[in-house]
Amino acid sequence: MPKQHNSKEIKQLFKKIEKLGFTITAKNKKGVVKILPPDSIEGPVYFTHGTQSAYHQMIRDFNRMYQVDLAETETAELVETK
């Protein structure tokens, strides 16, 4: 799979993440995207290259690290922990 920057799916995923309160900083020269969690969600800062090949990995990581479900649904939501 080619490493496409600014693909439609990645843009939609970043919009979902921003709606949850995460802060996404602009890319640097190497294409790295920095995602800061909001104060209400505990977890580390997340770095990604923001290409199509990172799409599924980001969904898995956000579910594991922040308990946020970014699956193929229209709206992302927080996963309730038991």
C-alpha angles and dihedrals in degrees: 000000000000120000099244117183117211096018118168094248094050092048090051091047092051089051090053090049092050091049088058090058101261117142116229117197124207121269120266124221092281094052098251116153119204118208119193119198119229120254091257092061120063118217145096128286110274123222124192138161090233098225131133092262090061094055100095093036090056091051091052093044095049091050092049100038104034103017089240119144109217095167123141093291123120094245127034117226141184115263114234112235119215 
